Amino acid sequence: MTNFSLRIAELMTSSGIKSVYGEPVVVDGTTVVPVAAVQFGFGAGSGGDSGEDAPGGAGGGGVAVPFGAYVADETGVRFRPNLITLLAVGIPFMWVTGHAWARVIRALKK
């Protein structure tokens, strides 16, 4: 069972940079290259230490967070962010930053 999960892990990670930067797509003379953060996890185990076949299992999963895409056309190459991901990251970041600045200002007033 462990060899099976290792083979799957190697297969998933062998694509390397293509996991983060997808295959370019050309539409009406415009090339689009999607950009995402990709993470995979795999595990396996068995139920016994004896040399016999023991109950076991394996599992795996992955997540991809789309950041946006590089768009290349006659005007040049530019990055177009995914606004939903930008908001999902930006709103908590601004909240934490605001609270940190409030504490710094409060500490400087004393």
Backbone as XML, in Angstrom:
<?xml version="1.0"?>
<chain id="A" units="angstrom">
  <residue number="1" name="MET">
    <atom name="N" x="0.830" y="-1.201" z="0.000"/>
    <atom name="CA" x="0.000" y="0.000" z="0.000"/>
    <atom name="C" x="0.865" y="1.253" z="0.000"/>
  </residue>
  <residue number="2" name="THR">
    <atom name="N" x="1.980" y="1.228" z="0.739"/>
    <atom name="CA" x="2.845" y="2.402" z="0.811"/>
    <atom name="C" x="3.443" y="2.727" z="-0.547"/>
  </residue>
  <residue number="3" name="ASN">
    <atom name="N" x="3.847" y="1.715" z="-1.288"/>
    <atom name="CA" x="4.420" y="1.968" z="-2.610"/>
    <atom name="C" x="3.415" y="2.634" z="-3.527"/>
  </residue>
  <residue number="4" name="PHE">
    <atom name="N" x="2.152" y="2.264" z="-3.400"/>
    <atom name="CA" x="1.108" y="2.873" z="-4.217"/>
    <atom name="C" x="0.988" y="4.366" z="-3.922"/>
  </residue>
  <residue number="5" name="SER">
    <atom name="N" x="0.965" y="4.735" z="-2.635"/>
    <atom name="CA" x="0.847" y="6.151" z="-2.289"/>
    <atom name="C" x="2.091" y="6.926" z="-2.691"/>
  </residue>
  <residue number="6" name="LEU">
    <atom name="N" x="3.263" y="6.292" z="-2.609"/>
    <atom name="CA" x="4.488" y="6.968" z="-3.065"/>
    <atom name="C" x="4.452" y="7.214" z="-4.569"/>
  </residue>
  <residue number="7" name="ARG">
    <atom name="N" x="3.940" y="6.244" z="-5.326"/>
    <atom name="CA" x="3.846" y="6.429" z="-6.776"/>
    <atom name="C" x="2.885" y="7.560" z="-7.119"/>
  </residue>
  <residue number="8" name="ILE">
    <atom name="N" x="1.766" y="7.640" z="-6.400"/>
    <atom name="CA" x="0.812" y="8.725" z="-6.655"/>
    <atom name="C" x="1.449" y="10.064" z="-6.313"/>
  </residue>
  <residue number="9" name="ALA">
    <atom name="N" x="2.140" y="10.140" z="-5.186"/>
    <atom name="CA" x="2.794" y="11.390" z="-4.789"/>
    <atom name="C" x="3.830" y="11.821" z="-5.820"/>
  </residue>
  <residue number="10" name="GLU">
    <atom name="N" x="4.618" y="10.869" z="-6.320"/>
    <atom name="CA" x="5.613" y="11.201" z="-7.337"/>
    <atom name="C" x="4.950" y="11.668" z="-8.625"/>
  </residue>
  <residue number="11" name="LEU">
    <atom name="N" x="3.851" y="11.028" z="-8.979"/>
    <atom name="CA" x="3.125" y="11.417" z="-10.188"/>
    <atom name="C" x="2.587" y="12.841" z="-10.067"/>
  </residue>
  <residue number="12" name="MET">
    <atom name="N" x="2.030" y="13.174" z="-8.914"/>
    <atom name="CA" x="1.450" y="14.504" z="-8.722"/>
    <atom name="C" x="2.523" y="15.585" z="-8.660"/>
  </residue>
  <residue number="13" name="THR">
    <atom name="N" x="3.644" y="15.284" z="-8.029"/>
    <atom name="CA" x="4.683" y="16.310" z="-7.893"/>
    <atom name="C" x="5.601" y="16.373" z="-9.099"/>
  </residue>
  <residue number="14" name="SER">
    <atom name="N" x="5.569" y="15.381" z="-9.972"/>
    <atom name="CA" x="6.458" y="15.398" z="-11.128"/>
    <atom name="C" x="6.096" y="16.498" z="-12.125"/>
  </residue>
  <residue number="15" name="SER">
    <atom name="N" x="4.852" y="16.968" z="-12.069"/>
    <atom name="CA" x="4.461" y="18.029" z="-12.994"/>
    <atom name="C" x="5.088" y="19.363" z="-12.604"/>
  </residue>
  <residue number="16" name="GLY">
    <atom name="N" x="5.575" y="19.481" z="-11.366"/>
    <atom name="CA" x="6.345" y="20.637" z="-10.921"/>
    <atom name="C" x="5.686" y="21.967" z="-11.202"/>
  </residue>
  <residue number="17" name="ILE">
    <atom name="N" x="6.329" y="22.772" z="-12.009"/>
    <atom name="CA" x="5.890" y="24.137" z="-12.266"/>
    <atom name="C" x="4.538" y="24.184" z="-12.966"/>
  </residue>
  <residue number="18" name="LYS">
    <atom name="N" x="4.168" y="23.134" z="-13.685"/>
    <atom name="CA" x="2.874" y="23.120" z="-14.355"/>
    <atom name="C" x="1.730" y="23.063" z="-13.360"/>
  </residue>
  <residue number="19" name="SER">
    <atom name="N" x="2.014" y="22.643" z="-12.098"/>
    <atom name="CA" x="0.982" y="22.666" z="-11.072"/>
    <atom name="C" x="0.661" y="24.095" z="-10.659"/>
  </residue>
  <residue number="20" name="VAL">
    <atom name="N" x="1.660" y="24.961" z="-10.696"/>
    <atom name="CA" x="1.473" y="26.349" z="-10.282"/>
    <atom name="C" x="1.088" y="27.227" z="-11.466"/>
  </residue>
  <residue number="21" name="TYR">
    <atom name="N" x="1.814" y="27.103" z="-12.552"/>
    <atom name="CA" x="1.503" y="27.833" z="-13.773"/>
    <atom name="C" x="0.905" y="26.830" z="-14.744"/>
  </residue>
  <residue number="22" name="GLY">
    <atom name="N" x="-0.380" y="26.955" z="-15.018"/>
    <atom name="CA" x="-1.059" y="26.009" z="-15.888"/>
    <atom name="C" x="-0.607" y="26.116" z="-17.329"/>
  </residue>
  <residue number="23" name="GLU">
    <atom name="N" x="-1.130" y="25.239" z="-18.134"/>
    <atom name="CA" x="-0.819" y="25.261" z="-19.556"/>
    <atom name="C" x="-1.362" y="26.542" z="-20.188"/>
  </residue>
  <residue number="24" name="PRO">
    <atom name="N" x="-0.584" y="27.202" z="-21.025"/>
    <atom name="CA" x="-1.081" y="28.406" z="-21.697"/>
    <atom name="C" x="-2.269" y="28.089" z="-22.601"/>
  </residue>
  <residue number="25" name="VAL">
    <atom name="N" x="-3.226" y="28.987" z="-22.607"/>
    <atom name="CA" x="-4.415" y="28.862" z="-23.451"/>
    <atom name="C" x="-4.442" y="30.066" z="-24.380"/>
  </residue>
  <residue number="26" name="VAL">
    <atom name="N" x="-4.620" y="29.833" z="-25.657"/>
    <atom name="CA" x="-4.672" y="30.922" z="-26.639"/>
    <atom name="C" x="-6.106" y="31.072" z="-27.112"/>
  </residue>
  <residue number="27" name="VAL">
    <atom name="N" x="-6.650" y="32.295" z="-26.927"/>
    <atom name="CA" x="-8.011" y="32.609" z="-27.354"/>
    <atom name="C" x="-7.968" y="33.904" z="-28.157"/>
  </residue>
  <residue number="28" name="ASP">
    <atom name="N" x="-8.311" y="33.845" z="-29.421"/>
    <atom name="CA" x="-8.347" y="35.021" z="-30.294"/>
    <atom name="C" x="-7.056" y="35.835" z="-30.240"/>
  </residue>
  <residue number="29" name="GLY">
    <atom name="N" x="-5.907" y="35.170" z="-30.274"/>
    <atom name="CA" x="-4.630" y="35.864" z="-30.283"/>
    <atom name="C" x="-4.142" y="36.308" z="-28.917"/>
  </residue>
  <residue number="30" name="THR">
    <atom name="N" x="-4.889" y="36.043" z="-27.864"/>
    <atom name="CA" x="-4.493" y="36.397" z="-26.507"/>
    <atom name="C" x="-4.094" y="35.124" z="-25.770"/>
  </residue>
  <residue number="31" name="THR">
    <atom name="N" x="-2.906" y="35.123" z="-25.177"/>
    <atom name="CA" x="-2.431" y="33.971" z="-24.421"/>
    <atom name="C" x="-2.690" y="34.199" z="-22.945"/>
  </residue>
  <residue number="32" name="VAL">
    <atom name="N" x="-3.302" y="33.208" z="-22.300"/>
    <atom name="CA" x="-3.629" y="33.276" z="-20.874"/>
    <atom name="C" x="-2.912" y="32.130" z="-20.171"/>
  </residue>
  <residue number="33" name="VAL">
    <atom name="N" x="-2.141" y="32.465" z="-19.108"/>
    <atom name="CA" x="-1.452" y="31.461" z="-18.303"/>
    <atom name="C" x="-1.983" y="31.577" z="-16.873"/>
  </residue>
  <residue number="34" name="PRO">
    <atom name="N" x="-2.773" y="30.585" z="-16.415"/>
    <atom name="CA" x="-3.312" y="30.654" z="-15.055"/>
    <atom name="C" x="-2.226" y="30.448" z="-14.003"/>
  </residue>
  <residue number="35" name="VAL">
    <atom name="N" x="-2.363" y="31.132" z="-12.862"/>
    <atom name="CA" x="-1.405" y="31.056" z="-11.762"/>
    <atom name="C" x="-2.158" y="30.675" z="-10.498"/>
  </residue>
  <residue number="36" name="ALA">
    <atom name="N" x="-1.646" y="29.675" z="-9.771"/>
    <atom name="CA" x="-2.293" y="29.223" z="-8.540"/>
    <atom name="C" x="-1.248" y="28.672" z="-7.575"/>
  </residue>
  <residue number="37" name="ALA">
    <atom name="N" x="-1.592" y="28.651" z="-6.298"/>
    <atom name="CA" x="-0.786" y="27.954" z="-5.299"/>
    <atom name="C" x="-1.373" y="26.561" z="-5.168"/>
  </residue>
  <residue number="38" name="VAL">
    <atom name="N" x="-0.529" y="25.547" z="-5.271"/>
    <atom name="CA" x="-0.992" y="24.166" z="-5.256"/>
    <atom name="C" x="-0.263" y="23.416" z="-4.163"/>
  </residue>
  <residue number="39" name="GLN">
    <atom name="N" x="-1.009" y="22.616" z="-3.374"/>
    <atom name="CA" x="-0.403" y="21.814" z="-2.322"/>
    <atom name="C" x="-1.063" y="20.444" z="-2.299"/>
  </residue>
  <residue number="40" name="PHE">
    <atom name="N" x="-0.255" y="19.411" z="-2.166"/>
    <atom name="CA" x="-0.736" y="18.039" z="-2.105"/>
    <atom name="C" x="-0.257" y="17.405" z="-0.820"/>
  </residue>
  <residue number="41" name="GLY">
    <atom name="N" x="-1.023" y="16.442" z="-0.312"/>
    <atom name="CA" x="-0.616" y="15.664" z="0.852"/>
    <atom name="C" x="-1.041" y="14.221" z="0.681"/>
  </residue>
  <residue number="42" name="PHE">
    <atom name="N" x="-0.175" y="13.298" z="1.086"/>
    <atom name="CA" x="-0.463" y="11.878" z="0.951"/>
    <atom name="C" x="-0.015" y="11.157" z="2.204"/>
  </residue>
  <residue number="43" name="GLY">
    <atom name="N" x="-0.666" y="10.046" z="2.499"/>
    <atom name="CA" x="-0.270" y="9.238" z="3.642"/>
    <atom name="C" x="-0.763" y="7.814" z="3.473"/>
  </residue>
  <residue number="44" name="ALA">
    <atom name="N" x="-0.125" y="6.905" z="4.194"/>
    <atom name="CA" x="-0.515" y="5.499" z="4.150"/>
    <atom name="C" x="-0.110" y="4.850" z="5.457"/>
  </residue>
  <residue number="45" name="GLY">
    <atom name="N" x="-0.754" y="3.759" z="5.762"/>
    <atom name="CA" x="-0.408" y="3.042" z="6.979"/>
    <atom name="C" x="-0.943" y="1.631" z="6.934"/>
  </residue>
  <residue number="46" name="SER">
    <atom name="N" x="-0.435" y="0.801" z="7.855"/>
    <atom name="CA" x="-0.925" y="-0.567" z="7.964"/>
    <atom name="C" x="-1.170" y="-0.864" z="9.425"/>
  </residue>
  <residue number="47" name="GLY">
    <atom name="N" x="-1.924" y="-1.929" z="9.674"/>
    <atom name="CA" x="-2.363" y="-2.216" z="11.031"/>
    <atom name="C" x="-1.449" y="-3.083" z="11.846"/>
  </residue>
  <residue number="48" name="GLY">
    <atom name="N" x="-0.464" y="-3.735" z="11.286"/>
    <atom name="CA" x="0.343" y="-4.647" z="12.085"/>
    <atom name="C" x="1.786" y="-4.668" z="11.665"/>
  </residue>
  <residue number="49" name="ASP">
    <atom name="N" x="2.626" y="-5.175" z="12.583"/>
    <atom name="CA" x="4.055" y="-5.281" z="12.300"/>
    <atom name="C" x="4.451" y="-6.676" z="11.863"/>
  </residue>
  <residue number="50" name="SER">
    <atom name="N" x="3.532" y="-7.637" z="11.956"/>
    <atom name="CA" x="3.876" y="-8.979" z="11.507"/>
    <atom name="C" x="3.991" y="-8.980" z="9.991"/>
  </residue>
  <residue number="51" name="GLY">
    <atom name="N" x="4.657" y="-9.941" z="9.432"/>
    <atom name="CA" x="4.894" y="-9.994" z="8.003"/>
    <atom name="C" x="3.652" y="-10.323" z="7.196"/>
  </residue>
  <residue number="52" name="GLU">
    <atom name="N" x="2.527" y="-10.551" z="7.853"/>
    <atom name="CA" x="1.303" y="-10.936" z="7.156"/>
    <atom name="C" x="0.571" y="-9.715" z="6.621"/>
  </residue>
  <residue number="53" name="ASP">
    <atom name="N" x="-0.387" y="-9.981" z="5.740"/>
    <atom name="CA" x="-1.226" y="-8.885" z="5.248"/>
    <atom name="C" x="-2.100" y="-8.382" z="6.384"/>
  </residue>
  <residue number="54" name="ALA">
    <atom name="N" x="-1.954" y="-7.152" z="6.729"/>
    <atom name="CA" x="-2.737" y="-6.551" z="7.808"/>
    <atom name="C" x="-3.592" y="-5.451" z="7.213"/>
  </residue>
  <residue number="55" name="PRO">
    <atom name="N" x="-4.662" y="-5.103" z="7.906"/>
    <atom name="CA" x="-5.487" y="-3.997" z="7.406"/>
    <atom name="C" x="-4.650" y="-2.724" z="7.272"/>
  </residue>
  <residue number="56" name="GLY">
    <atom name="N" x="-4.924" y="-1.975" z="6.262"/>
    <atom name="CA" x="-4.173" y="-0.746" z="6.036"/>
    <atom name="C" x="-4.998" y="0.229" z="5.224"/>
  </residue>
  <residue number="57" name="GLY">
    <atom name="N" x="-4.431" y="1.345" z="4.957"/>
    <atom name="CA" x="-5.149" y="2.341" z="4.180"/>
    <atom name="C" x="-4.209" y="3.403" z="3.653"/>
  </residue>
  <residue number="58" name="ALA">
    <atom name="N" x="-4.725" y="4.157" z="2.761"/>
    <atom name="CA" x="-3.958" y="5.249" z="2.180"/>
    <atom name="C" x="-4.918" y="6.366" z="1.813"/>
  </residue>
  <residue number="59" name="GLY">
    <atom name="N" x="-4.413" y="7.552" z="1.767"/>
    <atom name="CA" x="-5.260" y="8.682" z="1.403"/>
    <atom name="C" x="-4.426" y="9.830" z="0.900"/>
  </residue>
  <residue number="60" name="GLY">
    <atom name="N" x="-5.095" y="10.741" z="0.335"/>
    <atom name="CA" x="-4.400" y="11.904" z="-0.186"/>
    <atom name="C" x="-5.377" y="13.007" z="-0.490"/>
  </residue>
  <residue number="61" name="GLY">
    <atom name="N" x="-4.856" y="14.167" z="-0.704"/>
    <atom name="CA" x="-5.704" y="15.294" z="-1.031"/>
    <atom name="C" x="-4.872" y="16.441" z="-1.557"/>
  </residue>
  <residue number="62" name="GLY">
    <atom name="N" x="-5.550" y="17.422" z="-2.014"/>
    <atom name="CA" x="-4.854" y="18.578" z="-2.542"/>
    <atom name="C" x="-5.738" y="19.802" z="-2.522"/>
  </residue>
  <residue number="63" name="VAL">
    <atom name="N" x="-5.103" y="20.940" z="-2.644"/>
    <atom name="CA" x="-5.828" y="22.200" z="-2.692"/>
    <atom name="C" x="-5.127" y="23.113" z="-3.688"/>
  </residue>
  <residue number="64" name="ALA">
    <atom name="N" x="-5.914" y="23.890" z="-4.395"/>
    <atom name="CA" x="-5.374" y="24.878" z="-5.333"/>
    <atom name="C" x="-6.082" y="26.205" z="-5.089"/>
  </residue>
  <residue number="65" name="VAL">
    <atom name="N" x="-5.291" y="27.249" z="-4.906"/>
    <atom name="CA" x="-5.838" y="28.596" z="-4.697"/>
    <atom name="C" x="-5.468" y="29.430" z="-5.918"/>
  </residue>
  <residue number="66" name="PRO">
    <atom name="N" x="-6.453" y="29.797" z="-6.742"/>
    <atom name="CA" x="-6.150" y="30.561" z="-7.956"/>
    <atom name="C" x="-5.828" y="32.024" z="-7.628"/>
  </residue>
  <residue number="67" name="PHE">
    <atom name="N" x="-4.635" y="32.461" z="-8.005"/>
    <atom name="CA" x="-4.233" y="33.845" z="-7.760"/>
    <atom name="C" x="-4.590" y="34.769" z="-8.910"/>
  </residue>
  <residue number="68" name="GLY">
    <atom name="N" x="-4.682" y="34.238" z="-10.125"/>
    <atom name="CA" x="-4.986" y="35.062" z="-11.282"/>
    <atom name="C" x="-4.401" y="34.440" z="-12.529"/>
  </residue>
  <residue number="69" name="ALA">
    <atom name="N" x="-4.055" y="35.295" z="-13.474"/>
    <atom name="CA" x="-3.502" y="34.798" z="-14.736"/>
    <atom name="C" x="-2.622" y="35.865" z="-15.367"/>
  </residue>
  <residue number="70" name="TYR">
    <atom name="N" x="-1.597" y="35.389" z="-16.071"/>
    <atom name="CA" x="-0.806" y="36.275" z="-16.914"/>
    <atom name="C" x="-1.485" y="36.310" z="-18.277"/>
  </residue>
  <residue number="71" name="VAL">
    <atom name="N" x="-1.713" y="37.510" z="-18.774"/>
    <atom name="CA" x="-2.388" y="37.692" z="-20.053"/>
    <atom name="C" x="-1.417" y="38.389" z="-20.997"/>
  </residue>
  <residue number="72" name="ALA">
    <atom name="N" x="-1.180" y="37.771" z="-22.155"/>
    <atom name="CA" x="-0.271" y="38.340" z="-23.156"/>
    <atom name="C" x="-1.052" y="38.580" z="-24.440"/>
  </residue>
  <residue number="73" name="ASP">
    <atom name="N" x="-1.033" y="39.835" z="-24.893"/>
    <atom name="CA" x="-1.663" y="40.180" z="-26.163"/>
    <atom name="C" x="-0.794" y="41.223" z="-26.854"/>
  </residue>
  <residue number="74" name="GLU">
    <atom name="N" x="-1.348" y="41.907" z="-27.844"/>
    <atom name="CA" x="-0.539" y="42.874" z="-28.600"/>
    <atom name="C" x="-0.090" y="44.067" z="-27.759"/>
  </residue>
  <residue number="75" name="THR">
    <atom name="N" x="-0.735" y="44.339" z="-26.615"/>
    <atom name="CA" x="-0.339" y="45.461" z="-25.766"/>
    <atom name="C" x="0.755" y="45.090" z="-24.773"/>
  </residue>
  <residue number="76" name="GLY">
    <atom name="N" x="1.062" y="43.799" z="-24.633"/>
    <atom name="CA" x="2.104" y="43.354" z="-23.711"/>
    <atom name="C" x="1.602" y="42.265" z="-22.778"/>
  </residue>
  <residue number="77" name="VAL">
    <atom name="N" x="2.409" y="41.984" z="-21.764"/>
    <atom name="CA" x="2.080" y="40.964" z="-20.772"/>
    <atom name="C" x="1.735" y="41.656" z="-19.458"/>
  </residue>
  <residue number="78" name="ARG">
    <atom name="N" x="0.643" y="41.237" z="-18.850"/>
    <atom name="CA" x="0.249" y="41.815" z="-17.560"/>
    <atom name="C" x="-0.387" y="40.722" z="-16.704"/>
  </residue>
  <residue number="79" name="PHE">
    <atom name="N" x="-0.359" y="40.929" z="-15.399"/>
    <atom name="CA" x="-0.965" y="39.990" z="-14.464"/>
    <atom name="C" x="-2.359" y="40.475" z="-14.111"/>
  </residue>
  <residue number="80" name="ARG">
    <atom name="N" x="-3.341" y="39.623" z="-14.245"/>
    <atom name="CA" x="-4.727" y="39.948" z="-13.885"/>
    <atom name="C" x="-5.078" y="39.126" z="-12.645"/>
  </residue>
  <residue number="81" name="PRO">
    <atom name="N" x="-5.214" y="39.774" z="-11.468"/>
    <atom name="CA" x="-5.475" y="39.012" z="-10.244"/>
    <atom name="C" x="-6.909" y="38.484" z="-10.185"/>
  </residue>
  <residue number="82" name="ASN">
    <atom name="N" x="-7.079" y="37.402" z="-9.447"/>
    <atom name="CA" x="-8.402" y="36.872" z="-9.138"/>
    <atom name="C" x="-8.941" y="37.720" z="-7.983"/>
  </residue>
  <residue number="83" name="LEU">
    <atom name="N" x="-9.968" y="38.503" z="-8.217"/>
    <atom name="CA" x="-10.450" y="39.455" z="-7.217"/>
    <atom name="C" x="-11.002" y="38.769" z="-5.970"/>
  </residue>
  <residue number="84" name="ILE">
    <atom name="N" x="-11.603" y="37.608" z="-6.116"/>
    <atom name="CA" x="-12.143" y="36.902" z="-4.949"/>
    <atom name="C" x="-11.006" y="36.465" z="-4.035"/>
  </residue>
  <residue number="85" name="THR">
    <atom name="N" x="-9.944" y="35.917" z="-4.595"/>
    <atom name="CA" x="-8.788" y="35.523" z="-3.791"/>
    <atom name="C" x="-8.131" y="36.754" z="-3.179"/>
  </residue>
  <residue number="86" name="LEU">
    <atom name="N" x="-8.033" y="37.816" z="-3.934"/>
    <atom name="CA" x="-7.442" y="39.053" z="-3.429"/>
    <atom name="C" x="-8.227" y="39.579" z="-2.227"/>
  </residue>
  <residue number="87" name="LEU">
    <atom name="N" x="-9.550" y="39.562" z="-2.301"/>
    <atom name="CA" x="-10.379" y="39.992" z="-1.175"/>
    <atom name="C" x="-10.267" y="39.033" z="0.007"/>
  </residue>
  <residue number="88" name="ALA">
    <atom name="N" x="-10.242" y="37.732" z="-0.270"/>
    <atom name="CA" x="-10.153" y="36.737" z="0.797"/>
    <atom name="C" x="-8.851" y="36.869" z="1.582"/>
  </residue>
  <residue number="89" name="VAL">
    <atom name="N" x="-7.793" y="37.306" z="0.937"/>
    <atom name="CA" x="-6.516" y="37.506" z="1.608"/>
    <atom name="C" x="-6.411" y="38.936" z="2.127"/>
  </residue>
  <residue number="90" name="GLY">
    <atom name="N" x="-6.885" y="39.889" z="1.370"/>
    <atom name="CA" x="-6.710" y="41.301" z="1.708"/>
    <atom name="C" x="-7.511" y="41.771" z="2.905"/>
  </residue>
  <residue number="91" name="ILE">
    <atom name="N" x="-8.751" y="41.313" z="3.037"/>
    <atom name="CA" x="-9.594" y="41.779" z="4.138"/>
    <atom name="C" x="-9.021" y="41.367" z="5.496"/>
  </residue>
  <residue number="92" name="PRO">
    <atom name="N" x="-8.693" y="40.087" z="5.726"/>
    <atom name="CA" x="-8.074" y="39.751" z="7.022"/>
    <atom name="C" x="-6.742" y="40.448" z="7.240"/>
  </residue>
  <residue number="93" name="PHE">
    <atom name="N" x="-5.953" y="40.609" z="6.175"/>
    <atom name="CA" x="-4.669" y="41.298" z="6.309"/>
    <atom name="C" x="-4.878" y="42.746" z="6.765"/>
  </residue>
  <residue number="94" name="MET">
    <atom name="N" x="-5.819" y="43.443" z="6.170"/>
    <atom name="CA" x="-6.087" y="44.828" z="6.558"/>
    <atom name="C" x="-6.619" y="44.913" z="7.986"/>
  </residue>
  <residue number="95" name="TRP">
    <atom name="N" x="-7.439" y="43.935" z="8.400"/>
    <atom name="CA" x="-7.983" y="43.925" z="9.760"/>
    <atom name="C" x="-6.848" y="43.781" z="10.776"/>
  </residue>
  <residue number="96" name="VAL">
    <atom name="N" x="-5.942" y="42.820" z="10.533"/>
    <atom name="CA" x="-4.819" y="42.605" z="11.443"/>
    <atom name="C" x="-3.909" y="43.828" z="11.440"/>
  </residue>
  <residue number="97" name="THR">
    <atom name="N" x="-3.634" y="44.397" z="10.272"/>
    <atom name="CA" x="-2.780" y="45.573" z="10.179"/>
    <atom name="C" x="-3.394" y="46.748" z="10.936"/>
  </residue>
  <residue number="98" name="GLY">
    <atom name="N" x="-4.697" y="46.952" z="10.793"/>
    <atom name="CA" x="-5.377" y="48.038" z="11.508"/>
    <atom name="C" x="-5.285" y="47.881" z="13.014"/>
  </residue>
  <residue number="99" name="HIS">
    <atom name="N" x="-5.496" y="46.683" z="13.502"/>
    <atom name="CA" x="-5.388" y="46.449" z="14.940"/>
    <atom name="C" x="-3.957" y="46.613" z="15.430"/>
  </residue>
  <residue number="100" name="ALA">
    <atom name="N" x="-2.988" y="46.179" z="14.640"/>
    <atom name="CA" x="-1.585" y="46.338" z="15.036"/>
    <atom name="C" x="-1.212" y="47.812" z="15.115"/>
  </residue>
  <residue number="101" name="TRP">
    <atom name="N" x="-1.633" y="48.608" z="14.117"/>
    <atom name="CA" x="-1.337" y="50.042" z="14.141"/>
    <atom name="C" x="-2.025" y="50.728" z="15.312"/>
  </residue>
  <residue number="102" name="ALA">
    <atom name="N" x="-3.248" y="50.302" z="15.630"/>
    <atom name="CA" x="-3.949" y="50.891" z="16.774"/>
    <atom name="C" x="-3.181" y="50.640" z="18.068"/>
  </residue>
  <residue number="103" name="ARG">
    <atom name="N" x="-2.635" y="49.461" z="18.236"/>
    <atom name="CA" x="-1.849" y="49.158" z="19.440"/>
    <atom name="C" x="-0.538" y="49.937" z="19.469"/>
  </residue>
  <residue number="104" name="VAL">
    <atom name="N" x="0.098" y="50.078" z="18.298"/>
    <atom name="CA" x="1.346" y="50.852" z="18.242"/>
    <atom name="C" x="1.072" y="52.303" z="18.604"/>
  </residue>
  <residue number="105" name="ILE">
    <atom name="N" x="0.032" y="52.885" z="18.058"/>
    <atom name="CA" x="-0.299" y="54.290" z="18.349"/>
    <atom name="C" x="-0.665" y="54.457" z="19.818"/>
  </residue>
  <residue number="106" name="ARG">
    <atom name="N" x="-1.430" y="53.517" z="20.351"/>
    <atom name="CA" x="-1.801" y="53.568" z="21.771"/>
    <atom name="C" x="-0.570" y="53.483" z="22.651"/>
  </residue>
  <residue number="107" name="ALA">
    <atom name="N" x="0.403" y="52.629" z="22.286"/>
    <atom name="CA" x="1.631" y="52.495" z="23.073"/>
    <atom name="C" x="2.496" y="53.750" z="22.960"/>
  </residue>
  <residue number="108" name="LEU">
    <atom name="N" x="2.507" y="54.412" z="21.808"/>
    <atom name="CA" x="3.305" y="55.630" z="21.646"/>
    <atom name="C" x="2.716" y="56.808" z="22.396"/>
  </residue>
  <residue number="109" name="LYS">
    <atom name="N" x="1.400" y="56.809" z="22.628"/>
    <atom name="CA" x="0.755" y="57.914" z="23.339"/>
    <atom name="C" x="1.084" y="57.890" z="24.829"/>
  </residue>
  <residue number="110" name="LYS">
    <atom name="N" x="1.450" y="56.736" z="25.352"/>
    <atom name="CA" x="1.736" y="56.631" z="26.798"/>
    <atom name="C" x="3.060" y="57.211" z="27.162"/>
  </residue>
</chain>
